[in-house]
Amino acid sequence: MNDPQPTESTSIMTIRQAQNTVDDWIKDIGVRYFSELTNLAQLVEEVGELSRIMSRTFGDQSFKESEREASLEDELADILFVLICIANQTGVDLTSALGKNLLKKTKRDKDRHKNNPKLQ
């Protein structure tokens, strides 16, 4: 079993290692996975928190005093954690899924973005 405690080595890992590390953490510290629907709700909540930071950092809104400590890095990591939980509990190998998805996008969009005048 992998050590679920964060270490310096967890800052550089493959997607597969991340899935294994999250699984170990859930089993050792989190007790069990939340239900798939609860994790979906958690994912939506975390994306909302990311949206708040993005709209205040890069958009026209300003931070409330209580939001000053918000961290883009932490919210992205929260989203990744919950996404990995959903993948683990539904049997999705994210390494394989991402590879297949990139191949699909490459085939579909090979010239599309190059020929988009909005991106020139």
ZIFEN-V804856 format. One record per backbone hydrogen bond with DSSP energy under -1.0 kcal/mol. NH is the residue of the N-H (numbers start at 1). CO is the residue of the C=O. E is the energy in kcal/mol with one decimal. If there is no record, write none. Layout:
[[NH;CO;E] [NH;CO;E]]
//
This chain:
[[10;7;-1.1] [11;8;-1.5] [12;9;-1.2] [18;14;-2.2] [19;15;-2.5] [20;16;-2.2] [21;17;-2.9] [22;18;-2.7] [23;19;-2.2] [24;20;-2.5] [25;21;-2.4] [26;22;-2.9] [27;23;-2.3] [28;24;-2.4] [29;25;-3.3] [30;25;-1.9] [32;30;-2.3] [39;35;-2.7] [40;36;-2.1] [41;37;-2.3] [42;38;-2.5] [43;39;-2.6] [44;40;-2.4] [45;41;-2.3] [46;42;-2.6] [47;43;-2.5] [48;44;-2.1] [49;45;-1.9] [50;46;-2.3] [51;47;-2.6] [52;48;-2.1] [53;49;-1.8] [54;50;-2.9] [55;51;-2.8] [56;52;-1.6] [57;53;-2.5] [58;54;-3.0] [61;55;-1.2] [67;64;-1.6] [68;65;-1.2] [70;67;-2.1] [75;71;-2.3] [76;72;-2.4] [77;73;-2.1] [78;74;-2.4] [79;75;-2.3] [80;76;-2.4] [81;77;-2.7] [82;78;-2.3] [83;79;-2.7] [84;80;-2.5] [85;81;-2.2] [86;82;-2.5] [87;83;-2.4] [88;84;-3.0] [89;85;-2.6] [90;86;-1.2] [92;87;-2.6] [97;93;-2.8] [98;94;-2.7] [99;95;-2.0] [100;96;-2.6] [101;97;-2.3] [102;98;-2.6] [103;99;-2.0] [104;100;-2.3] [105;101;-2.6] [106;102;-2.5] [107;103;-2.4] [108;104;-2.6] [109;105;-3.0] [115;111;-2.0] [116;113;-1.0] [119;116;-1.9]]
//
